[in-house]
């Protein structure tokens, strides 16, 4: 319920307006150098208040690692960490105690547990994802040793969309603008679109694309732990995600089989494919080519405008949320997508080693 992964496992805890968010990583191999500056930088890519198009909640999101690391290296024992909440405005949510916000988890949590933390959504808040980013940063450090790199970027905001494939983009420029789109001209249009939604006290959704380079042949399993299935499971567990596709995705359904098949070639003794509609995964197992996928995010459900709803007694009422909220989740979700991909790949790396014993 609160644990992700099989061999490289993350358990998270905490609520949006509690003391903080934390996690325990189990299964991380001993001897891994922990670059704490890199981990902190990853958290800062996700933190609120980083630009004019994100929520202005002011959190430093400083990580404290209190176990599993000694003299800068992992010991092979559980890695415990904690990030304090420092800027909660819990009173902003007092009016929501007895009402169900449209398209939120309020109603479903109340029905499932008989109790809920109405302050910022409690456990259902996207603030929980900070633990995933912290653990994902450590997974990235592990994957880096194997020559694996993960890069996500904003592909679309509302109706504004990049019209180039990833191999025609300068992904190194993704962090050069506040929306995290590698095309500066498209990025400006995306920023304008997000600002317009914010001025209207509304929200806007979009998509994030992710590219993984360096995964060798053989990660994954042919039946219940297909690599793409585990990636899909990870992405669909992120707040506000409504869809996942890898490789050619839905567009691939428009091609014939003869057009879609990736033809194998021999390049200096290495197996390659002329195309990569498979997205680097065939039969649930990595084939050594680039892995790429796309994740769809809905418009955030919290609108700073009045909406009709019902209360716990099923009476018709209205809700007009206060607080500080993102008009678009995408810029801050880029490191979350990367982190969940890293957790999946770190897990499959360890499973691949185990399968060869």
JONOR-V643553 format. One record per residue. N is the residue number from 0. SS is DSSP state (a for helix, b for strand, c for the rest). OMEGA is omega in radians with two decimals (none if undefined). D_FIRST is the distance of its C-alpha to the first C-alpha in Angstrom with 2 decimals. Layout:
BEGIN
N,SS,OMEGA,D_FIRST / N,SS,OMEGA,D_FIRST
END
This chain:
BEGIN
0,c,3.14,0.00 / 1,c,-3.13,3.79 / 2,b,-3.10,5.78 / 3,b,3.07,8.10 / 4,c,-3.13,11.16 / 5,c,3.11,13.00 / 6,c,3.00,16.03 / 7,c,-2.96,15.72 / 8,b,3.06,12.26 / 9,b,2.97,11.04 / 10,b,-3.14,8.89 / 11,b,3.10,9.72 / 12,b,3.07,10.84 / 13,b,-3.14,13.51 / 14,c,-3.07,14.91 / 15,c,-3.07,17.71 / 16,c,3.01,20.40 / 17,c,-3.11,19.30 / 18,c,3.14,20.86 / 19,b,3.13,19.01 / 20,b,3.14,16.07 / 21,b,-3.14,15.27 / 22,b,3.04,13.51 / 23,b,3.08,14.01 / 24,b,3.09,15.03 / 25,b,3.10,15.61 / 26,c,3.10,17.96 / 27,c,-3.10,20.20 / 28,c,3.10,23.73 / 29,c,3.02,26.36 / 30,c,3.13,29.24 / 31,c,3.07,27.66 / 32,b,3.13,29.63 / 33,c,3.08,27.53 / 34,c,-3.04,29.36 / 35,a,3.10,28.17 / 36,a,3.08,30.26 / 37,a,3.13,28.49 / 38,a,-3.14,25.03 / 39,a,3.12,26.43 / 40,a,3.09,28.06 / 41,a,3.11,24.85 / 42,a,3.14,23.41 / 43,a,3.04,26.68 / 44,a,-3.12,26.37 / 45,a,-2.92,23.26 / 46,c,3.09,24.49 / 47,c,3.04,25.98 / 48,c,-3.05,29.73 / 49,c,3.13,30.69 / 50,c,-3.10,33.03 / 51,c,-3.12,34.74 / 52,c,3.08,32.28 / 53,c,3.08,29.10 / 54,c,-3.10,28.08 / 55,c,2.98,30.39 / 56,c,-3.00,27.90 / 57,c,3.12,29.31 / 58,c,3.08,26.81 / 59,c,3.12,27.89 / 60,c,3.12,24.35 / 61,c,-3.09,25.75 / 62,b,3.01,23.46 / 63,b,3.07,23.99 / 64,b,-3.03,23.11 / 65,b,3.05,23.56 / 66,b,3.02,22.87 / 67,c,3.12,23.01 / 68,b,-3.14,25.92 / 69,b,-3.12,29.56 / 70,c,3.04,32.61 / 71,c,-3.13,30.69 / 72,b,3.06,29.10 / 73,b,-3.09,25.80 / 74,c,-3.08,26.31 / 75,c,3.08,23.68 / 76,c,-3.10,21.83 / 77,c,3.10,18.53 / 78,b,3.12,19.19 / 79,b,3.12,18.31 / 80,b,-3.07,19.04 / 81,b,3.05,19.31 / 82,b,-3.09,20.71 / 83,b,2.91,22.46 / 84,c,-3.07,22.73 / 85,c,-3.01,26.48 / 86,c,3.11,27.46 / 87,c,2.99,25.57 / 88,c,-3.00,27.79 / 89,a,-3.14,25.87 / 90,a,3.10,29.00 / 91,a,-3.02,28.82 / 92,a,-3.10,26.10 / 93,a,-3.11,27.95 / 94,a,-3.07,29.24 / 95,a,-3.03,25.78 / 96,c,-3.03,24.80 / 97,c,3.13,25.92 / 98,b,-3.13,25.80 / 99,c,3.12,23.41 / 100,c,3.14,23.78 / 101,c,3.05,24.36 / 102,c,3.03,21.58 / 103,c,3.11,19.10 / 104,c,-3.08,15.91 / 105,a,-3.07,18.13 / 106,a,-3.08,18.94 / 107,a,3.08,15.67 / 108,a,-3.13,13.89 / 109,a,-3.12,17.03 / 110,a,-3.10,17.06 / 111,a,-3.00,13.51 / 112,a,-3.08,13.63 / 113,c,3.13,17.41 / 114,c,3.09,17.28 / 115,c,3.05,16.53 / 116,c,-3.06,17.58 / 117,c,-3.07,20.24 / 118,c,3.11,21.22 / 119,c,3.14,20.47 / 120,c,3.10,17.39 / 121,a,-3.10,15.59 / 122,a,-3.12,11.96 / 123,a,-3.14,12.63 / 124,c,3.08,15.51 / 125,a,3.08,16.07 / 126,a,3.09,17.01 / 127,a,-3.07,13.48 / 128,a,3.10,14.55 / 129,a,3.10,17.12 / 130,a,3.12,14.84 / 131,a,3.13,14.27 / 132,a,3.10,18.05 / 133,a,3.13,18.84 / 134,a,3.12,16.93 / 135,a,3.10,18.32 / 136,a,3.11,21.75 / 137,a,3.07,21.59 / 138,a,3.10,20.51 / 139,a,3.12,23.50 / 140,a,3.09,25.77 / 141,a,-3.13,24.85 / 142,a,3.14,25.46 / 143,a,3.11,28.65 / 144,c,3.14,30.13 / 145,c,3.10,29.91 / 146,c,-3.09,31.58 / 147,c,-3.13,28.65 / 148,b,-3.12,28.59 / 149,b,3.14,26.22 / 150,b,3.07,27.76 / 151,b,3.13,26.40 / 152,b,3.11,28.61 / 153,b,-3.10,29.00 / 154,b,3.12,30.58 / 155,b,2.99,31.23 / 156,b,-3.06,31.26 / 157,c,-3.11,32.12 / 158,c,-3.11,35.16 / 159,b,-2.97,36.00 / 160,b,2.99,35.05 / 161,c,-3.12,35.99 / 162,c,3.14,38.31 / 163,c,3.02,38.26 / 164,c,-3.04,36.13 / 165,a,-3.08,34.40 / 166,a,3.04,37.26 / 167,a,-3.11,39.74 / 168,c,3.03,37.96 / 169,c,-3.04,38.35 / 170,a,3.09,34.70 / 171,a,-3.12,35.94 / 172,a,-3.08,36.92 / 173,a,-3.08,33.46 / 174,a,-3.08,33.20 / 175,a,3.10,36.78 / 176,c,-2.96,35.92 / 177,c,3.13,33.48 / 178,c,3.13,31.87 / 179,c,3.02,31.19 / 180,c,-3.04,33.22 / 181,c,3.08,35.49 / 182,c,-3.01,38.39 / 183,a,-3.13,40.07 / 184,a,3.09,41.90 / 185,a,3.13,38.92 / 186,a,3.13,36.95 / 187,a,3.10,39.60 / 188,a,3.11,39.28 / 189,a,3.13,35.50 / 190,a,3.11,35.99 / 191,a,3.14,38.61 / 192,a,3.13,36.35 / 193,a,3.12,33.55 / 194,a,3.12,36.21 / 195,a,3.10,37.63 / 196,a,3.14,34.33 / 197,a,3.13,34.01 / 198,a,-3.14,37.60 / 199,c,-3.08,36.94 / 200,c,-3.12,33.90 / 201,c,-3.13,31.91 / 202,c,-3.13,29.34 / 203,c,3.14,29.34 / 204,c,-3.14,26.92 / 205,b,-3.09,27.52 / 206,b,3.04,26.33 / 207,b,3.04,25.54 / 208,b,-3.13,26.81 / 209,b,-3.14,25.73 / 210,b,3.08,27.91 / 211,b,3.12,27.17 / 212,b,3.01,30.29 / 213,c,3.12,30.97 / 214,c,-3.11,28.38 / 215,c,3.07,30.46 / 216,c,2.96,30.88 / 217,c,3.10,28.53 / 218,c,-3.12,24.93 / 219,b,-3.13,22.55 / 220,c,-3.02,22.84 / 221,c,-3.06,24.84 / 222,c,-2.95,22.45 / 223,c,3.09,18.64 / 224,c,3.03,18.01 / 225,c,-3.08,20.61 / 226,a,-3.13,20.66 / 227,a,3.11,20.98 / 228,a,3.11,18.14 / 229,a,3.05,15.72 / 230,a,3.11,17.37 / 231,a,3.10,16.99 / 232,a,-3.14,13.25 / 233,a,-3.09,13.08 / 234,a,-3.12,15.63 / 235,a,3.05,14.40 / 236,c,3.08,11.19 / 237,c,3.13,13.78 / 238,c,3.04,14.97 / 239,c,3.13,18.08 / 240,b,-3.12,18.03 / 241,b,-3.11,19.79 / 242,b,3.12,20.96 / 243,b,3.00,21.11 / 244,b,3.13,24.15 / 245,b,-3.09,25.46 / 246,c,-3.12,29.04 / 247,c,3.07,31.46 / 248,a,-3.10,28.72 / 249,a,3.12,30.17 / 250,a,-3.14,33.54 / 251,a,3.13,33.86 / 252,a,-3.13,34.26 / 253,a,-3.12,37.64 / 254,c,2.97,39.03 / 255,c,3.14,40.70 / 256,a,-3.13,39.55 / 257,a,3.08,42.54 / 258,a,-3.00,41.59 / 259,a,-3.08,37.89 / 260,c,3.10,38.26 / 261,c,-3.06,37.98 / 262,c,3.13,41.16 / 263,b,3.06,41.01 / 264,b,3.08,43.63 / 265,b,3.12,44.86 / 266,b,3.12,45.16 / 267,c,3.09,46.93 / 268,c,3.11,45.21 / 269,b,3.11,41.71 / 270,b,3.07,40.00 / 271,b,3.03,39.38 / 272,b,-3.11,39.05 / 273,c,3.06,41.41 / 274,c,-3.14,38.65 / 275,c,3.07,34.88 / 276,c,-3.12,33.69 / 277,c,3.14,31.07 / 278,c,3.05,29.37 / 279,c,-3.10,29.56 / 280,b,3.10,27.53 / 281,b,-3.09,29.22 / 282,c,-3.12,27.88 / 283,c,-3.05,24.42 / 284,b,3.14,26.09 / 285,b,-3.11,27.44 / 286,c,3.08,31.24 / 287,c,3.11,32.19 / 288,c,3.11,32.83 / 289,c,3.00,31.17 / 290,b,3.10,27.64 / 291,b,-3.12,27.38 / 292,b,-3.10,25.16 / 293,b,-3.09,24.91 / 294,b,-3.12,22.19 / 295,b,3.10,23.09 / 296,b,3.10,22.21 / 297,c,2.95,23.26 / 298,c,-3.13,25.48 / 299,c,-3.01,23.54 / 300,c,-3.12,23.39 / 301,c,3.08,24.91 / 302,c,3.11,28.66 / 303,c,3.09,31.14 / 304,c,-3.08,33.28 / 305,c,3.06,33.65 / 306,b,3.09,31.76 / 307,b,3.10,31.98 / 308,b,3.02,29.12 / 309,b,3.10,28.72 / 310,b,-3.08,27.79 / 311,c,3.09,25.90 / 312,c,3.11,29.16 / 313,c,3.07,29.24 / 314,c,3.08,32.31 / 315,b,3.13,33.11 / 316,b,3.06,33.00 / 317,b,3.10,32.60 / 318,b,3.14,30.25 / 319,c,-2.99,31.51 / 320,c,2.98,28.81 / 321,c,3.10,30.00 / 322,c,-3.08,28.43 / 323,c,-3.01,28.19 / 324,c,3.08,26.42 / 325,c,2.98,26.69 / 326,c,3.12,28.94 / 327,c,-3.07,27.22 / 328,c,-2.90,23.90 / 329,a,-3.08,25.23 / 330,a,-3.12,27.04 / 331,a,-3.13,24.15 / 332,a,-3.14,21.65 / 333,a,3.12,23.74 / 334,a,3.09,22.39 / 335,a,3.09,18.76 / 336,a,3.11,19.53 / 337,a,-3.08,21.32 / 338,a,3.12,18.60 / 339,a,3.06,15.91 / 340,a,-3.14,18.77 / 341,a,3.13,19.60 / 342,a,3.11,16.22 / 343,a,-3.07,16.48 / 344,a,3.08,20.12 / 345,a,3.11,19.86 / 346,a,-3.13,17.49 / 347,a,3.07,20.00 / 348,a,3.13,22.88 / 349,a,3.11,21.83 / 350,a,3.12,21.19 / 351,a,3.11,24.60 / 352,a,-3.11,26.29 / 353,a,-3.08,24.85 / 354,a,-3.09,26.08 / 355,c,3.13,29.57 / 356,c,none,29.98
END
